[in-house]
Amino acid sequence: MNLGKYKNLIFYITTIAVFSCLMYFFIIEGQTLEVKENIVANTSSGSTWENFLESFKTNLHHPLALLLAQIVTIIMTARLFGWVCMKIKQPTVIGEMIAGIVLGPSLVGMYFPEFSAFLFPKESLGNLQFLSQIGLILFMYIVGMELDLSVLRKKAHDAVVISHASIIIPFALGIGLSYFVYQEFAPEGIQFTSFALFIAISMSITAFPVLARIVQERNLQKTKLGTIVITCAAADDITAWCILAAVIAIVKAGSFASSIYVIIMAIAYVFLMIKIVRPFLKRIGDLQAGKNTISKPMVAIFFLTLILSAYATEVIGIHALFGAFMAGAIMPENAKFRTLFIDKVEDVALVLLLPLFFVFTGLRTQIGLLNDSHLWMTTGFIILTAVLGKFAGSALTARFVGINWKESLTIGALMNTRGLMELIVLNIGYDLGVLSPEIFAMLVIMALFTTFMTGPALDFINFIFKSKKNQDEPSHENDSKYRVLLSFDKPESGSTLLKLAHNFTHKMNGNKSITAMNIAPVDEMHAYDINEYEDSQFQNVIETSHDLNLEVTTLFKASTDIESDLTSITNKGHYDILLIMLGKSMYEGSLLGRLLGFTTKIINPEKLLNTVKGKGNIFNNSPFDDFTLQILDKTNIPVGVLVEKDFKAADKVFVPIFNLSDFYLLEYAKRLINNNNSQIIILDAAGQIRNNIEVKELIRSIEQVAPNHITLYNEKKIEKDFLNSQDLMLISSKSWKNLIDTKSLWLSDIPSTLIISNP
């Protein structure tokens, strides 16, 4: 018997047995050390099952278990409502705000009180509040970093005038509004000045992050209007938070005179941050120049700066959120550095912690308190005052400084967006006892309404001042041109698709038009680096176009719904063909995956591509990934889907014809011959070509123009060496599906393949 073969097993069994006996010995001996009268016996009455149930109920109500259950419920609900709002072209923050109200006493608490009492008992709200405050601190840090202070320095001018007018006008109207509602709605013992200042600041705030996203989504970032409105919002953000800090100091001190010391300390704090901390952080940031990662010691330094800054402002008496905002604003201005750092913070802050704040706000918002027409009329009056002050104030000021009416109204609509920033202000007011539950609920409704109205208001303004040319549609002066649109997600994909488009159009000279389009998810970009992001996306395409001496039009768009925007631009642009890559897995996934912010794959293009490359088997019979299926279904022009295997050129092209419906591929083969001198091999797989007079005539006409460029194959079996010798295969979408369904042996040997779908 070979003991060496079993030595590991013998050692394992011996070790377990010896040390189990040792533990048993110590337990038995240890029991002799017990002083019997001091030992409390566990004499639980009832059956084992009842004891288990009792223990299970106790565990369910444990503070940690309760907090985890709250987080799961909150995140799922917030993502669901956020997804719904995204689909109706509204900012996701509206859905998250609504999710908070739904989970609060206004809906779930009203109709499912037992469930609400179980999930959100009053004693658990303290934990939720502190965790949400951590989320807010991280979020305000990101907001500070999102600000491009260089734009403020270079392009302030009119923008600062508009911005400050958009603060002072609603601020004054807010104080006037307070005069009429103070006696009825101010909490007992709160001075008019404190109440009025908080109502005024709530009228004046603008949600910079939401505004920046809308500017990106509507492709305004490169226009003069986009620059002005971003600069306005940035100046508004800085000014409003400084005013809020002063307001908090005054409210806490009780009067302006009493707050002078706090304000002096706040000014000293700001001076210290700008003159000492900022240069120090810049030197540290410079050490990271050119690197694609941030070391852990660096991360620690910046997080400590954030926490110390938030701590300092909280102790001074102007709230920790101002310190977080200030810490973000003084971060090194290097766009790459900021992007790397934001990526570290953003997912945890925005996906995990920030929804807790929305729900905590929702738990405070009792819309049921507004139970008569008078209260709803007051709510309407508050909304009217807010819109008049911010929308009208911004628009009229913009018009006064010389901006046309369309752009002035657009600025007004955007500056009227309040979003999450408004909720932050309202919660601070509520925590300080300045806002009563009734006025708090009214102001939350105002925040929702003014944020929701931004999109429809912009659409209405565009409708009134409707221009002949849509920004998303390049002009088409000569409709006889052959127009190719290629859409890519990665820079290298754009370069490959451009080479393919060149093969189809090389000799057409002025009779062609090639547009390279990149539609990027909004959450991948930041307001300060969108131009840099666009340049990096198109860099490979531009370089390839220079190498090919090819004129290319570039089209960039930020989007919250890539599929819809891509199909809309394609269908409206009068293009002859759309070229895309197979396997855009970043856009696919289950409904659950999309709601939760990660991808759960139903259709896996990686498996498909690995099979094509001979690296795996297909377990899913779908011929395309989910994104490609959506594009094929919704576009009304031919779509070419490229399965890329180191594509360089289309000199040798293989075209398998499996049935009569595939004959349209010959038109594309003809284009490759005429423009690229490609050698075409047609496989008559079903033996239908030689019996079809129309197809034979087409092949003959091609041969007359370009002799010896087209060959007809009747082989029943295609060898691996033949497939490897080809540069490109043209195949119909129907035949491609057949190859996938039958798990064809071709798949591991085929060259780069262009799957062409005819609508």
Salt bridges, closest charged atoms under 4 A:
GLU34 OE1 - LYS36 NZ 3.65
GLU146 OE2 - ARG213 NH2 3.92
GLU146 OE2 - HIS526 ND1 3.06
GLU184 OE2 - HIS374 NE2 2.87
ASP236 OD2 - LYS390 NZ 2.83
ASP286 OD2 - LYS282 NZ 3.33
GLU333 OE1 - ARG153 NH2 3.21
GLU333 OE2 - ARG278 NH2 2.61
GLU346 OE2 - ARG213 NH2 3.86
ASP431 OD1 - ARG364 NH2 2.22
ASP459 OD1 - ARG218 NH1 3.00
ASP472 OD2 - LYS557 NZ 3.82
ASP489 OD1 - LYS584 NZ 3.64
GLU534 OE2 - LYS222 NZ 2.89
ASP561 OD2 - LYS87 NZ 3.39
GLU563 OE2 - ARG594 NH2 3.51
ASP565 OD1 - LYS89 NZ 3.81
ASP626 OD2 - ARG594 NH2 3.11
ASP646 OD1 - LYS648 NZ 2.45
ASP684 OD2 - ARG690 NH1 3.77
GLU697 OE2 - ARG700 NH1 2.51
ASP741 OD2 - LYS737 NZ 2.80
